[in-house]
């Protein structure tokens, strides 16, 4: 049976959707004409030089319904090489993922029928985000498997290598490395289970969770593989060991599907937006204190407790397994402290917070750690409740993670 390869075209050398396309609509309008200088197709399954079908994004001039002005909006198109005008450059020479065919793709006077619009005209941004979200959550699942393979290599080496008259797996320094590698793999896998579980239950708003899992997975996999090479010593540095190829291949994961730097800003700013909406609701309540007495009393009580160093009453007891109550308390405390800091930052910076990237990065790191605490608590609690054979091991990994990140 024959089949056609497809690819997803986005620029890698510019900000998302600052596209180099010029797009002309025919007088009918029965077709579009797409031109560009270049679009670098850089994905794990790029297929730039061999694909026959392309998902292409281009700016489309549209009339703004409110102002009547013409504005450029992003539209997604299905473009076939058979339309004519589609060419490509030679395969790129890359640091890793060398098995994928990554090439510059050129579009010159490509006539695209109007029925090849993917989704709505002007709705391309939503199409792209949905595709990227799927790639991001899948990355956590894929990389948790990669980490398992890398950890197995490190374990095999540590169990067979003798130094100073003893197998090196008996030394504390090696044991610490192994424990940290196992913990990072467990957290990554837990994120994959959580996001996919939410999707299976019908959730549609999982962009932040998908971004967090992509950031964490790509960085955890790099650290785990780097430590594997360290455990293996000079042997790990050799090509025959096979780990150096994994490390090179992993480097791209912090870049594609949205760079981790940009995704951190995305995570932080989305969180600030939600917090800002809550503060707006509180401001609205203050304008009518008598009609919103209950809301105001609750808010004042919460803030007074926080100022006195007391908890706000939030608890996970009864939700997490009793053996994980302490980890649950650490998580609640961290969430409350995080919420207080977010409020302070919003009051200090206001709308200017979007320009405070130094702050936003750290806020995102805190959010990532908190989400990781929640997912491992959920998974370990389930294992303990159902009496899984690995339950006590999972409990230990969960407690270690929650203790480390709450300090």
GUBAGU-598071 format. One record per residue (C-alpha): x, y, z; residue number from 1. Coordinates in nm, 3 decimals, always signed. Example, Ala and Ser with C-alpha at 12.3 -4.5 7.8 and 13.67 -1.06 7.14 Angstrom:
+---------+---------+---------+-----+
|       u |       v |       w |   n |
+---------+---------+---------+-----+
|  +1.230 |  -0.450 |  +0.780 |   1 |
|  +1.367 |  -0.106 |  +0.714 |   2 |
+---------+---------+---------+-----+
END
This chain:
+---------+---------+---------+-----+
|       u |       v |       w |   n |
+---------+---------+---------+-----+
|  +0.000 |  +0.000 |  +0.000 |   1 |
|  +0.123 |  +0.350 |  -0.084 |   2 |
|  +0.107 |  +0.646 |  +0.153 |   3 |
|  +0.190 |  +1.018 |  +0.156 |   4 |
|  +0.405 |  +1.189 |  +0.418 |   5 |
|  +0.278 |  +1.512 |  +0.575 |   6 |
|  +0.440 |  +1.792 |  +0.774 |   7 |
|  +0.355 |  +2.095 |  +0.984 |   8 |
|  +0.521 |  +2.420 |  +0.870 |   9 |
|  +0.615 |  +2.689 |  +1.123 |  10 |
|  +0.911 |  +2.924 |  +1.133 |  11 |
|  +1.191 |  +2.846 |  +1.373 |  12 |
|  +1.390 |  +3.167 |  +1.329 |  13 |
|  +1.121 |  +3.419 |  +1.422 |  14 |
|  +0.852 |  +3.473 |  +1.680 |  15 |
|  +0.543 |  +3.256 |  +1.632 |  16 |
|  +0.336 |  +3.375 |  +1.340 |  17 |
|  +0.562 |  +3.664 |  +1.239 |  18 |
|  +0.542 |  +3.488 |  +0.905 |  19 |
|  +0.735 |  +3.578 |  +0.591 |  20 |
|  +0.436 |  +3.489 |  +0.373 |  21 |
|  +0.263 |  +3.718 |  +0.128 |  22 |
|  -0.087 |  +3.597 |  +0.049 |  23 |
|  -0.309 |  +3.711 |  -0.235 |  24 |
|  -0.680 |  +3.634 |  -0.267 |  25 |
|  -0.812 |  +3.575 |  -0.617 |  26 |
|  -1.097 |  +3.799 |  -0.743 |  27 |
|  -1.349 |  +3.514 |  -0.723 |  28 |
|  -1.225 |  +3.431 |  -0.443 |  29 |
|  -1.188 |  +3.065 |  -0.529 |  30 |
|  -0.823 |  +3.030 |  -0.442 |  31 |
|  -0.533 |  +3.189 |  -0.252 |  32 |
|  -0.182 |  +3.254 |  -0.381 |  33 |
|  +0.095 |  +3.192 |  -0.127 |  34 |
|  +0.452 |  +3.320 |  -0.153 |  35 |
|  +0.732 |  +3.322 |  +0.100 |  36 |
|  +1.104 |  +3.370 |  +0.135 |  37 |
|  +1.141 |  +3.052 |  +0.336 |  38 |
|  +0.981 |  +2.853 |  +0.610 |  39 |
|  +1.205 |  +2.615 |  +0.800 |  40 |
|  +1.016 |  +2.298 |  +0.880 |  41 |
|  +1.180 |  +2.183 |  +1.201 |  42 |
|  +0.982 |  +1.917 |  +1.381 |  43 |
|  +1.061 |  +1.568 |  +1.500 |  44 |
|  +0.890 |  +1.439 |  +1.185 |  45 |
|  +0.982 |  +1.727 |  +0.960 |  46 |
|  +0.994 |  +1.547 |  +0.625 |  47 |
|  +1.066 |  +1.881 |  +0.459 |  48 |
|  +1.234 |  +1.725 |  +0.158 |  49 |
|  +1.001 |  +1.426 |  +0.113 |  50 |
|  +0.653 |  +1.533 |  +0.229 |  51 |
|  +0.370 |  +1.571 |  -0.022 |  52 |
|  +0.115 |  +1.745 |  +0.203 |  53 |
|  +0.186 |  +2.054 |  +0.416 |  54 |
|  -0.003 |  +2.238 |  +0.689 |  55 |
|  +0.093 |  +2.601 |  +0.621 |  56 |
|  +0.008 |  +2.915 |  +0.818 |  57 |
|  -0.019 |  +3.254 |  +0.649 |  58 |
|  -0.147 |  +3.600 |  +0.735 |  59 |
|  -0.484 |  +3.667 |  +0.573 |  60 |
|  -0.624 |  +4.023 |  +0.536 |  61 |
|  -0.965 |  +4.038 |  +0.706 |  62 |
|  -1.207 |  +4.316 |  +0.801 |  63 |
|  -1.236 |  +4.379 |  +1.174 |  64 |
|  -1.605 |  +4.354 |  +1.265 |  65 |
|  -1.576 |  +4.620 |  +1.537 |  66 |
|  -1.366 |  +4.887 |  +1.365 |  67 |
|  -1.412 |  +4.803 |  +0.997 |  68 |
|  -1.034 |  +4.817 |  +0.948 |  69 |
|  -0.843 |  +4.554 |  +0.751 |  70 |
|  -0.623 |  +4.343 |  +0.977 |  71 |
|  -0.399 |  +4.044 |  +0.918 |  72 |
|  -0.513 |  +3.723 |  +1.086 |  73 |
|  -0.355 |  +3.379 |  +1.072 |  74 |
|  -0.518 |  +3.115 |  +0.853 |  75 |
|  -0.418 |  +2.750 |  +0.824 |  76 |
|  -0.403 |  +2.587 |  +0.481 |  77 |
|  -0.360 |  +2.234 |  +0.353 |  78 |
|  -0.108 |  +2.265 |  +0.068 |  79 |
|  -0.015 |  +1.979 |  -0.162 |  80 |
|  +0.315 |  +1.965 |  -0.345 |  81 |
|  +0.116 |  +1.878 |  -0.657 |  82 |
|  -0.033 |  +2.231 |  -0.658 |  83 |
|  +0.300 |  +2.346 |  -0.805 |  84 |
|  +0.543 |  +2.611 |  -0.681 |  85 |
|  +0.654 |  +2.410 |  -0.375 |  86 |
|  +1.027 |  +2.339 |  -0.361 |  87 |
|  +1.277 |  +2.255 |  -0.088 |  88 |
|  +1.644 |  +2.292 |  -0.005 |  89 |
|  +1.893 |  +2.020 |  +0.088 |  90 |
|  +1.856 |  +1.833 |  +0.419 |  91 |
|  +1.994 |  +2.033 |  +0.711 |  92 |
|  +2.304 |  +1.909 |  +0.894 |  93 |
|  +2.189 |  +1.892 |  +1.253 |  94 |
|  +2.332 |  +1.826 |  +1.598 |  95 |
|  +2.078 |  +1.549 |  +1.663 |  96 |
|  +1.762 |  +1.379 |  +1.531 |  97 |
|  +1.965 |  +1.313 |  +1.218 |  98 |
|  +1.721 |  +1.048 |  +1.097 |  99 |
|  +1.453 |  +1.314 |  +1.040 | 100 |
|  +1.456 |  +1.498 |  +0.709 | 101 |
|  +1.466 |  +1.868 |  +0.801 | 102 |
|  +1.477 |  +2.110 |  +0.511 | 103 |
|  +1.385 |  +2.463 |  +0.409 | 104 |
|  +1.061 |  +2.467 |  +0.212 | 105 |
|  +0.984 |  +2.740 |  -0.042 | 106 |
|  +0.646 |  +2.851 |  -0.174 | 107 |
|  +0.637 |  +3.052 |  -0.497 | 108 |
|  +0.299 |  +3.157 |  -0.643 | 109 |
|  +0.132 |  +2.848 |  -0.501 | 110 |
|  -0.239 |  +2.845 |  -0.594 | 111 |
|  -0.430 |  +2.701 |  -0.299 | 112 |
|  -0.803 |  +2.628 |  -0.350 | 113 |
|  -1.033 |  +2.799 |  -0.098 | 114 |
|  -1.163 |  +2.459 |  +0.015 | 115 |
|  -0.811 |  +2.382 |  +0.143 | 116 |
|  -0.851 |  +2.625 |  +0.434 | 117 |
|  -0.811 |  +2.424 |  +0.756 | 118 |
|  -1.074 |  +2.537 |  +1.005 | 119 |
|  -1.201 |  +2.895 |  +0.972 | 120 |
|  -1.041 |  +3.178 |  +0.776 | 121 |
|  -0.851 |  +3.375 |  +1.041 | 122 |
|  -0.868 |  +3.083 |  +1.285 | 123 |
|  -0.520 |  +2.947 |  +1.221 | 124 |
|  -0.380 |  +3.047 |  +1.558 | 125 |
|  -0.627 |  +2.816 |  +1.733 | 126 |
|  -0.540 |  +2.531 |  +1.493 | 127 |
|  -0.168 |  +2.574 |  +1.559 | 128 |
|  -0.213 |  +2.591 |  +1.937 | 129 |
|  -0.419 |  +2.271 |  +1.941 | 130 |
|  -0.152 |  +2.089 |  +1.740 | 131 |
|  +0.128 |  +2.222 |  +1.960 | 132 |
|  -0.063 |  +2.128 |  +2.278 | 133 |
|  -0.089 |  +1.769 |  +2.158 | 134 |
|  +0.282 |  +1.764 |  +2.083 | 135 |
|  +0.364 |  +1.904 |  +2.425 | 136 |
|  +0.169 |  +1.659 |  +2.635 | 137 |
|  +0.296 |  +1.369 |  +2.424 | 138 |
|  +0.652 |  +1.477 |  +2.488 | 139 |
|  +0.626 |  +1.398 |  +2.859 | 140 |
|  +0.509 |  +1.044 |  +2.780 | 141 |
|  +0.781 |  +0.988 |  +2.519 | 142 |
|  +1.064 |  +1.128 |  +2.730 | 143 |
|  +0.962 |  +0.935 |  +3.042 | 144 |
|  +1.023 |  +0.622 |  +2.833 | 145 |
|  +1.357 |  +0.759 |  +2.712 | 146 |
|  +1.459 |  +0.818 |  +3.074 | 147 |
|  +1.368 |  +0.461 |  +3.166 | 148 |
|  +1.603 |  +0.330 |  +2.900 | 149 |
|  +1.883 |  +0.563 |  +3.005 | 150 |
|  +1.840 |  +0.474 |  +3.373 | 151 |
|  +1.857 |  +0.104 |  +3.285 | 152 |
|  +2.193 |  +0.163 |  +3.114 | 153 |
|  +2.326 |  +0.348 |  +3.418 | 154 |
|  +2.203 |  +0.076 |  +3.655 | 155 |
|  +2.358 |  -0.202 |  +3.447 | 156 |
|  +2.692 |  -0.023 |  +3.444 | 157 |
|  +2.685 |  +0.060 |  +3.817 | 158 |
|  +2.598 |  -0.300 |  +3.905 | 159 |
|  +2.889 |  -0.442 |  +3.704 | 160 |
|  +3.161 |  -0.178 |  +3.744 | 161 |
|  +3.414 |  -0.232 |  +4.024 | 162 |
|  +3.621 |  +0.051 |  +4.174 | 163 |
|  +3.827 |  +0.048 |  +4.495 | 164 |
|  +3.735 |  -0.315 |  +4.549 | 165 |
|  +3.359 |  -0.262 |  +4.543 | 166 |
|  +3.075 |  -0.236 |  +4.292 | 167 |
|  +3.011 |  +0.134 |  +4.237 | 168 |
|  +2.635 |  +0.101 |  +4.302 | 169 |
|  +2.727 |  +0.054 |  +4.670 | 170 |
|  +2.870 |  +0.406 |  +4.696 | 171 |
|  +2.652 |  +0.689 |  +4.824 | 172 |
|  +2.747 |  +0.932 |  +4.548 | 173 |
|  +2.625 |  +0.689 |  +4.280 | 174 |
|  +2.314 |  +0.602 |  +4.482 | 175 |
|  +2.222 |  +0.970 |  +4.505 | 176 |
|  +2.253 |  +1.008 |  +4.128 | 177 |
|  +2.035 |  +0.702 |  +4.069 | 178 |
|  +1.773 |  +0.821 |  +4.317 | 179 |
|  +1.751 |  +1.164 |  +4.154 | 180 |
|  +1.726 |  +1.010 |  +3.808 | 181 |
|  +1.443 |  +0.782 |  +3.924 | 182 |
|  +1.264 |  +1.073 |  +4.090 | 183 |
|  +1.276 |  +1.292 |  +3.778 | 184 |
|  +1.150 |  +1.004 |  +3.565 | 185 |
|  +0.863 |  +0.941 |  +3.808 | 186 |
|  +0.757 |  +1.307 |  +3.812 | 187 |
|  +0.768 |  +1.327 |  +3.431 | 188 |
|  +0.564 |  +1.010 |  +3.389 | 189 |
|  +0.313 |  +1.134 |  +3.649 | 190 |
|  +0.266 |  +1.456 |  +3.451 | 191 |
|  +0.198 |  +1.254 |  +3.136 | 192 |
|  -0.062 |  +1.044 |  +3.319 | 193 |
|  -0.229 |  +1.351 |  +3.469 | 194 |
|  -0.260 |  +1.553 |  +3.148 | 195 |
|  -0.374 |  +1.257 |  +2.938 | 196 |
|  -0.618 |  +1.156 |  +3.213 | 197 |
|  -0.769 |  +1.505 |  +3.215 | 198 |
|  -0.801 |  +1.494 |  +2.837 | 199 |
|  -0.970 |  +1.152 |  +2.849 | 200 |
|  -1.221 |  +1.287 |  +3.102 | 201 |
|  -1.326 |  +1.559 |  +2.856 | 202 |
|  -1.115 |  +1.855 |  +2.971 | 203 |
|  -1.048 |  +2.107 |  +2.694 | 204 |
|  -0.841 |  +2.365 |  +2.883 | 205 |
|  -0.508 |  +2.196 |  +2.944 | 206 |
|  -0.269 |  +2.436 |  +2.768 | 207 |
|  -0.082 |  +2.534 |  +3.085 | 208 |
|  -0.048 |  +2.174 |  +3.204 | 209 |
|  +0.076 |  +2.065 |  +2.861 | 210 |
|  +0.332 |  +2.346 |  +2.856 | 211 |
|  +0.451 |  +2.261 |  +3.208 | 212 |
|  +0.489 |  +1.892 |  +3.123 | 213 |
|  +0.687 |  +1.978 |  +2.809 | 214 |
|  +0.924 |  +2.209 |  +2.999 | 215 |
|  +0.978 |  +1.965 |  +3.283 | 216 |
|  +1.014 |  +1.655 |  +3.064 | 217 |
|  +1.266 |  +1.807 |  +2.823 | 218 |
|  +1.487 |  +1.938 |  +3.104 | 219 |
|  +1.454 |  +1.628 |  +3.323 | 220 |
|  +1.545 |  +1.397 |  +3.034 | 221 |
|  +1.856 |  +1.604 |  +2.963 | 222 |
|  +1.966 |  +1.590 |  +3.328 | 223 |
|  +1.900 |  +1.216 |  +3.357 | 224 |
|  +2.097 |  +1.139 |  +3.040 | 225 |
|  +2.382 |  +1.366 |  +3.146 | 226 |
|  +2.401 |  +1.186 |  +3.481 | 227 |
|  +2.397 |  +0.849 |  +3.304 | 228 |
|  +2.708 |  +0.952 |  +3.111 | 229 |
|  +2.865 |  +1.066 |  +3.439 | 230 |
|  +2.791 |  +0.732 |  +3.606 | 231 |
|  +2.942 |  +0.547 |  +3.310 | 232 |
|  +3.248 |  +0.773 |  +3.314 | 233 |
|  +3.471 |  +0.765 |  +3.006 | 234 |
|  +3.277 |  +0.472 |  +2.865 | 235 |
|  +2.962 |  +0.683 |  +2.855 | 236 |
|  +3.142 |  +0.943 |  +2.646 | 237 |
|  +3.214 |  +0.688 |  +2.374 | 238 |
|  +2.983 |  +0.645 |  +2.074 | 239 |
|  +2.961 |  +0.269 |  +2.121 | 240 |
|  +2.779 |  +0.319 |  +2.452 | 241 |
|  +2.494 |  +0.486 |  +2.262 | 242 |
|  +2.419 |  +0.749 |  +2.525 | 243 |
|  +2.590 |  +1.042 |  +2.352 | 244 |
|  +2.343 |  +1.010 |  +2.062 | 245 |
|  +2.052 |  +1.023 |  +2.306 | 246 |
|  +2.195 |  +1.340 |  +2.461 | 247 |
|  +2.234 |  +1.509 |  +2.120 | 248 |
|  +1.883 |  +1.406 |  +2.017 | 249 |
|  +1.738 |  +1.537 |  +2.342 | 250 |
|  +1.875 |  +1.889 |  +2.297 | 251 |
|  +1.606 |  +1.983 |  +2.043 | 252 |
|  +1.325 |  +1.906 |  +2.287 | 253 |
|  +1.393 |  +2.228 |  +2.477 | 254 |
|  +1.353 |  +2.420 |  +2.150 | 255 |
|  +1.071 |  +2.280 |  +1.941 | 256 |
|  +0.697 |  +2.287 |  +2.022 | 257 |
|  +0.778 |  +2.630 |  +2.169 | 258 |
|  +1.109 |  +2.703 |  +2.341 | 259 |
|  +1.113 |  +2.644 |  +2.715 | 260 |
|  +1.195 |  +3.013 |  +2.768 | 261 |
|  +0.881 |  +3.127 |  +2.584 | 262 |
|  +0.667 |  +2.857 |  +2.745 | 263 |
|  +0.776 |  +2.975 |  +3.090 | 264 |
|  +0.645 |  +3.321 |  +3.004 | 265 |
|  +0.324 |  +3.160 |  +2.876 | 266 |
|  +0.277 |  +2.966 |  +3.202 | 267 |
|  +0.346 |  +3.267 |  +3.423 | 268 |
|  +0.136 |  +3.519 |  +3.230 | 269 |
|  -0.163 |  +3.285 |  +3.210 | 270 |
|  -0.142 |  +3.240 |  +3.584 | 271 |
|  -0.121 |  +3.614 |  +3.641 | 272 |
|  -0.427 |  +3.663 |  +3.421 | 273 |
|  -0.632 |  +3.434 |  +3.645 | 274 |
|  -0.501 |  +3.602 |  +3.960 | 275 |
|  -0.574 |  +3.944 |  +3.809 | 276 |
|  -0.934 |  +3.844 |  +3.741 | 277 |
|  -0.975 |  +3.741 |  +4.105 | 278 |
|  -0.841 |  +4.078 |  +4.222 | 279 |
|  -1.082 |  +4.256 |  +3.986 | 280 |
|  -1.371 |  +4.063 |  +4.141 | 281 |
|  -1.252 |  +4.173 |  +4.484 | 282 |
|  -1.231 |  +4.537 |  +4.371 | 283 |
|  -1.585 |  +4.511 |  +4.238 | 284 |
|  -1.703 |  +4.372 |  +4.572 | 285 |
|  -1.541 |  +4.664 |  +4.755 | 286 |
|  -1.759 |  +4.908 |  +4.560 | 287 |
|  -2.067 |  +4.752 |  +4.721 | 288 |
|  -1.950 |  +4.631 |  +5.063 | 289 |
|  -2.298 |  +4.574 |  +5.205 | 290 |
|  -2.409 |  +4.360 |  +4.913 | 291 |
|  -2.087 |  +4.158 |  +4.921 | 292 |
|  -2.027 |  +4.131 |  +5.295 | 293 |
|  -1.974 |  +3.754 |  +5.287 | 294 |
|  -1.708 |  +3.776 |  +5.017 | 295 |
|  -1.523 |  +4.057 |  +5.194 | 296 |
|  -1.531 |  +3.892 |  +5.538 | 297 |
|  -1.393 |  +3.571 |  +5.389 | 298 |
|  -1.116 |  +3.762 |  +5.210 | 299 |
|  -1.024 |  +3.967 |  +5.518 | 300 |
|  -1.011 |  +3.652 |  +5.734 | 301 |
|  -0.790 |  +3.476 |  +5.481 | 302 |
|  -0.548 |  +3.769 |  +5.462 | 303 |
|  -0.535 |  +3.807 |  +5.841 | 304 |
|  -0.447 |  +3.439 |  +5.882 | 305 |
|  -0.182 |  +3.467 |  +5.614 | 306 |
|  -0.028 |  +3.772 |  +5.781 | 307 |
|  -0.021 |  +3.592 |  +6.116 | 308 |
|  +0.156 |  +3.297 |  +5.957 | 309 |
|  -0.149 |  +3.073 |  +5.990 | 310 |
|  -0.293 |  +2.850 |  +5.720 | 311 |
|  -0.599 |  +2.961 |  +5.525 | 312 |
|  -0.787 |  +2.643 |  +5.607 | 313 |
|  -0.704 |  +2.467 |  +5.282 | 314 |
|  -0.620 |  +2.102 |  +5.343 | 315 |
|  -0.561 |  +1.784 |  +5.147 | 316 |
|  -0.637 |  +1.554 |  +5.439 | 317 |
|  -0.901 |  +1.309 |  +5.328 | 318 |
|  -0.797 |  +1.363 |  +4.967 | 319 |
|  -0.446 |  +1.217 |  +4.974 | 320 |
|  -0.360 |  +0.884 |  +5.135 | 321 |
|  -0.298 |  +0.917 |  +5.514 | 322 |
|  +0.064 |  +0.807 |  +5.470 | 323 |
|  +0.117 |  +1.115 |  +5.251 | 324 |
|  -0.047 |  +1.371 |  +5.481 | 325 |
|  +0.286 |  +1.541 |  +5.553 | 326 |
|  +0.361 |  +1.581 |  +5.183 | 327 |
|  +0.007 |  +1.713 |  +5.139 | 328 |
|  +0.068 |  +1.974 |  +5.410 | 329 |
|  +0.392 |  +2.081 |  +5.242 | 330 |
|  +0.204 |  +2.120 |  +4.914 | 331 |
|  -0.075 |  +2.328 |  +5.069 | 332 |
|  +0.175 |  +2.553 |  +5.244 | 333 |
|  +0.368 |  +2.605 |  +4.920 | 334 |
|  +0.046 |  +2.687 |  +4.730 | 335 |
|  -0.059 |  +2.942 |  +4.992 | 336 |
|  +0.283 |  +3.110 |  +4.990 | 337 |
|  +0.281 |  +3.113 |  +4.610 | 338 |
|  -0.063 |  +3.276 |  +4.603 | 339 |
|  +0.048 |  +3.550 |  +4.842 | 340 |
|  +0.359 |  +3.626 |  +4.634 | 341 |
|  +0.154 |  +3.644 |  +4.313 | 342 |
|  -0.079 |  +3.901 |  +4.470 | 343 |
|  +0.215 |  +4.109 |  +4.590 | 344 |
|  +0.375 |  +4.104 |  +4.245 | 345 |
|  +0.049 |  +4.209 |  +4.078 | 346 |
|  -0.001 |  +4.495 |  +4.321 | 347 |
|  +0.361 |  +4.605 |  +4.276 | 348 |
|  +0.390 |  +4.582 |  +3.896 | 349 |
|  +0.032 |  +4.593 |  +3.770 | 350 |
|  +0.010 |  +4.558 |  +3.392 | 351 |
|  +0.386 |  +4.611 |  +3.368 | 352 |
|  +0.434 |  +4.256 |  +3.496 | 353 |
|  +0.439 |  +4.138 |  +3.132 | 354 |
|  +0.775 |  +4.313 |  +3.091 | 355 |
|  +0.931 |  +4.163 |  +3.406 | 356 |
|  +1.076 |  +3.851 |  +3.246 | 357 |
|  +1.329 |  +3.799 |  +3.525 | 358 |
|  +1.037 |  +3.770 |  +3.768 | 359 |
|  +0.812 |  +3.575 |  +3.531 | 360 |
|  +1.073 |  +3.302 |  +3.483 | 361 |
|  +1.091 |  +3.241 |  +3.856 | 362 |
|  +0.714 |  +3.247 |  +3.892 | 363 |
|  +0.691 |  +2.983 |  +3.619 | 364 |
|  +0.955 |  +2.768 |  +3.791 | 365 |
|  +0.749 |  +2.780 |  +4.112 | 366 |
|  +0.432 |  +2.688 |  +3.922 | 367 |
|  +0.609 |  +2.394 |  +3.757 | 368 |
|  +0.734 |  +2.264 |  +4.093 | 369 |
|  +0.387 |  +2.302 |  +4.247 | 370 |
|  +0.221 |  +2.116 |  +3.962 | 371 |
|  +0.481 |  +1.842 |  +3.998 | 372 |
|  +0.400 |  +1.814 |  +4.370 | 373 |
|  +0.031 |  +1.776 |  +4.295 | 374 |
|  +0.072 |  +1.509 |  +4.025 | 375 |
|  +0.307 |  +1.289 |  +4.230 | 376 |
|  +0.078 |  +1.322 |  +4.533 | 377 |
|  -0.216 |  +1.211 |  +4.322 | 378 |
|  -0.034 |  +0.916 |  +4.168 | 379 |
|  +0.136 |  +0.793 |  +4.485 | 380 |
|  -0.191 |  +0.824 |  +4.681 | 381 |
|  -0.369 |  +0.612 |  +4.422 | 382 |
|  -0.099 |  +0.346 |  +4.437 | 383 |
|  -0.114 |  +0.333 |  +4.817 | 384 |
|  -0.494 |  +0.320 |  +4.818 | 385 |
|  -0.503 |  +0.036 |  +4.565 | 386 |
|  -0.216 |  -0.154 |  +4.727 | 387 |
|  +0.012 |  -0.157 |  +4.424 | 388 |
|  +0.339 |  -0.351 |  +4.470 | 389 |
|  +0.532 |  -0.031 |  +4.392 | 390 |
|  +0.331 |  +0.182 |  +4.638 | 391 |
|  +0.601 |  +0.222 |  +4.906 | 392 |
|  +0.864 |  +0.303 |  +4.643 | 393 |
|  +0.631 |  +0.563 |  +4.490 | 394 |
|  +0.562 |  +0.705 |  +4.835 | 395 |
|  +0.936 |  +0.754 |  +4.888 | 396 |
|  +0.977 |  +0.928 |  +4.552 | 397 |
|  +0.678 |  +1.152 |  +4.623 | 398 |
|  +0.797 |  +1.247 |  +4.972 | 399 |
|  +1.147 |  +1.322 |  +4.845 | 400 |
|  +1.019 |  +1.549 |  +4.568 | 401 |
|  +0.775 |  +1.738 |  +4.792 | 402 |
|  +1.039 |  +1.788 |  +5.061 | 403 |
|  +1.303 |  +1.912 |  +4.815 | 404 |
|  +1.092 |  +2.165 |  +4.627 | 405 |
|  +0.914 |  +2.300 |  +4.935 | 406 |
|  +1.240 |  +2.415 |  +5.096 | 407 |
+---------+---------+---------+-----+
END
